[in-house]
């Protein structure tokens, strides 16, 4: 059955709105450091840092993005620990790279890639802390779709 132009137009709008132009081809742990602190540092509060970064001039055909996760002076029962991990995702275009502009790539990096890398980071952190016998619960499951919607609505509200 051949669809009418009107139906195809609607389908194309759905694809453009929901289809991700990149897929993650590989993920690796690039760096990890974990240690149980010898002495409790009561002066410093526990701190957690998470950020995503990549090369400024991303090649639209394929590129790497790194998710850096760090906790310092974190409580684990009777002990405290430090953990730092860099997880790198290798992404490839699922469409002709010639039609992708830097804005599309940057939007993917800022809004989508974090959600694709997070489950791998979550699993790796849980495995490491379990092997260290720290008894830590897994990192939370995050709803990145809601986060993207919230971010988009905040951007719309900002005065120019």
Buried (B, 14 or more C-beta within 10 A) or exposed (E): EEEEEEEEEEEEEEEEEEEEBBEBEEBEEEEBEBEEBEEEEEEEEEEEEEEBEBEEEBEBEEBBBBBBBBBBBBEBEEBBBBBBBBBBBBBBBEEEBEEBEEEBBEBBBEBBBBBBBBEBBBEBBBEBBEEBEBEBEEBEEEEBEEEBEEEEEEEEEEEE
